Amino acid sequence: MHGLQELDLSANGLKGPLPSCLGQDLPLLRVLSLSNNGLTGTLPAEWGKLQHLEDIKLSFNSLEGSIPDVWAGMTSLRLVSLSYNQLSGPVPSFFSTLPALEALLLGGNQFTGALPPSLGALSHIHALYLFQNELEGPIPDSIGSCLALQKLLLSHNNLTGPLPPSLGRLQHLEELSVSANKLDGELPHALEKLERLQTLDLADNRFAADAPRSRHVIRVMRTRDCQVYM
């Protein structure tokens, strides 16, 4: 077992806390999938020793508490899937130091605070899911530096302010969902640069939808068969 590289026990009716010993007993682990179980308790700090871990899937459990800062030691991570738990605290800024991270899926939790501007350092990320949390404050301008991003889901939070024009730099973006927040202002012309965008969900906010610039942006997007929800 010491040399085990993949462990998939998803949807097995497992209950109880996560075993902290994995960091010591399975040092070569690359893929860990424990999603769709009844796991409870907190995320073990000891797992930060799993330097070879690439994929961690813990979604659809009842895990709580914050993400340990020592998980920054998981420098090989490509996929972090923690959606639909009861995790809380701020979104850790250390994710920006993980050079291979491609998907950060944290939706359906209780994360609070602002979106860290350091997320803009995620040059390889293609999926960022932070929907259904308790995040507040503006969408940082630095998000426009995530040039590989394809899906950005920020709906059902308490985000405020306008959409940053830097979103127009996300040339690979296919889905942008910011519905059910407190965003306002006119829509930036920069959205018109998103030629690959298929879904633009802006519903249930405070945007100036009837302003000339906003109407023009919506019209342009719809002529490209982009599904716009306002």
Buried (B, 14 or more C-beta within 10 A) or exposed (E): EEEBEEBEBBEEEBEEEBEBEBBEEBBEBBBBBBBBBEBBBBBBBBBBBBBBBBBBBBBBBEBBEBBBEBBBBBBBBBBBBBBBBEBBEBBBBBBBEBEEBBBBBBBBBEBBEBBBBBBBBBEBBBBBBBBBBEBBEBBBEBBBBBBBBBBBBBBBBEBBBBBBBBBBBBEBBBBBBBBBBEBEBBBBBBBBBBEEBBBBBBBBBEBBBEEEEBBBBBEBBEEEEBEBEB
